[in-house]
Amino acid sequence: MSSLEWLAAAALMTALFWVPYILERMVSLGVFGALKTVEPEDELRQALWARRAKRAHYNAVENLAVFATLVLVAQAMGKADGDQVLLASQIYFWARLIHFPALTIGLPGIRTLAYLAGFAAQIMVALEIFTG
């Protein structure tokens, strides 16, 4: 797969991260409760893992914005086909795939290492853009 295909896979994966915590919201608040604006007191009724999953999803979206921008800039500059950007895209995908359940379950060491691996992938692409 190309770096753009890995990026698309990471984007699709990120787009699906909302599913577990919304399903849990339906269980804890009811289907109609899940459809309304959730107030802080409602959120406290959700399971701790679901609240962490929501934070993990937000974190994934925030990081995807940075990573996607870097990969697309590298693509526009003709540098996305190199080994470094491809490797960075693969690292980013797997790091984010590990980060989401690690944060959801509450595994701080693994979560931190996965986050740092994803950040390192961002730096790899940035270095390719500015020095490659």
C-alpha positions as CSV (number, residue, x, y, z in Angstrom):
1,M,0.0,0.0,0.0
2,S,1.1,3.6,-0.6
3,S,1.4,6.3,2.0
4,L,-1.9,7.8,0.9
5,E,-3.6,4.4,1.3
6,W,-2.2,4.0,4.8
7,L,-3.4,7.6,5.5
8,A,-6.9,6.7,4.2
9,A,-6.9,3.6,6.4
10,A,-5.9,5.7,9.4
11,A,-8.7,8.2,8.6
12,L,-11.3,5.4,8.3
13,M,-10.2,3.8,11.5
14,T,-10.4,7.2,13.3
15,A,-13.9,7.7,11.8
16,L,-15.0,4.5,13.5
17,F,-13.6,5.1,16.9
18,W,-16.9,6.7,18.1
19,V,-18.9,3.5,17.7
20,P,-17.9,1.8,21.1
21,Y,-18.6,4.8,23.3
22,I,-21.9,5.7,21.6
23,L,-23.1,2.1,21.9
24,E,-22.3,2.2,25.6
25,R,-24.1,5.6,25.8
26,M,-27.2,3.9,24.4
27,V,-26.9,1.2,27.1
28,S,-26.3,3.6,30.0
29,L,-28.7,6.5,28.9
30,G,-31.1,4.7,26.6
31,V,-31.4,5.2,22.8
32,F,-33.2,8.5,23.2
33,G,-30.8,9.6,25.9
34,A,-27.9,9.0,23.6
35,L,-29.5,11.2,20.9
36,K,-29.8,14.3,23.1
37,T,-27.1,16.7,24.1
38,V,-25.2,14.9,26.9
39,E,-24.9,17.0,30.0
40,P,-22.0,16.6,32.4
41,E,-24.1,14.7,34.9
42,D,-25.2,12.3,32.1
43,E,-21.6,11.7,31.1
44,L,-20.8,10.6,34.6
45,R,-23.4,7.9,34.2
46,Q,-21.3,6.4,31.4
47,A,-18.8,3.7,32.1
48,L,-15.2,4.9,32.8
49,W,-14.0,3.0,29.7
50,A,-16.5,4.8,27.5
51,R,-15.4,8.2,28.7
52,R,-11.8,7.2,28.1
53,A,-12.8,5.9,24.6
54,K,-14.3,9.3,23.8
55,R,-11.0,11.0,24.9
56,A,-9.0,8.6,22.8
57,H,-11.3,9.4,19.8
58,Y,-10.8,13.1,20.2
59,N,-7.0,12.6,20.5
60,A,-7.0,10.5,17.3
61,V,-8.9,13.3,15.4
62,E,-6.5,15.9,16.7
63,N,-3.4,14.0,15.7
64,L,-4.9,12.9,12.3
65,A,-5.3,16.5,11.4
66,V,-1.6,17.1,11.8
67,F,-0.5,13.8,10.2
68,A,-2.8,14.0,7.2
69,T,-1.6,17.6,6.5
70,L,2.0,16.5,6.6
71,V,1.4,13.5,4.3
72,L,-0.6,15.5,1.9
73,V,2.1,18.2,1.8
74,A,4.7,15.5,1.1
75,Q,2.5,14.2,-1.6
76,A,2.1,17.6,-3.2
77,M,5.9,18.0,-3.1
78,G,6.4,14.6,-4.7
79,K,8.0,13.2,-1.5
80,A,5.3,10.9,-0.4
81,D,6.4,7.9,-2.4
82,G,9.7,7.6,-0.6
83,D,10.5,4.9,2.0
84,Q,10.5,7.3,4.9
85,V,6.9,8.6,4.4
86,L,5.6,5.1,3.6
87,L,7.2,3.8,6.8
88,A,5.9,6.8,8.8
89,S,2.4,6.2,7.5
90,Q,2.6,2.5,8.5
91,I,3.9,3.4,12.0
92,Y,1.2,6.1,12.4
93,F,-1.6,3.6,11.5
94,W,-0.4,0.9,13.9
95,A,0.4,3.4,16.7
96,R,-3.1,4.8,16.6
97,L,-4.6,1.4,16.4
98,I,-2.7,0.5,19.6
99,H,-3.3,3.9,21.3
100,F,-7.1,3.8,21.1
101,P,-7.7,0.5,23.1
102,A,-4.7,1.2,25.4
103,L,-6.3,4.5,26.5
104,T,-9.8,3.0,26.5
105,I,-8.7,0.1,28.8
106,G,-6.4,2.3,30.9
107,L,-2.9,1.0,30.0
108,P,-0.9,4.2,30.6
109,G,2.6,2.8,29.6
110,I,1.4,1.3,26.4
111,R,-0.8,4.3,25.6
112,T,2.2,6.7,26.1
113,L,4.5,4.6,23.9
114,A,1.8,4.3,21.1
115,Y,1.2,8.1,21.3
116,L,5.0,8.8,21.0
117,A,5.3,6.4,18.1
118,G,2.5,8.3,16.3
119,F,4.2,11.6,17.1
120,A,7.6,10.2,15.8
121,A,5.8,9.3,12.5
122,Q,4.7,12.9,12.2
123,I,8.3,14.1,12.8
124,M,9.5,11.6,10.2
125,V,7.2,13.1,7.5
126,A,8.1,16.6,8.6
127,L,11.8,15.9,8.2
128,E,11.2,14.4,4.8
129,I,9.4,17.6,3.8
130,F,12.0,20.0,5.2
131,T,15.2,18.1,4.6
132,G,14.5,15.3,2.1
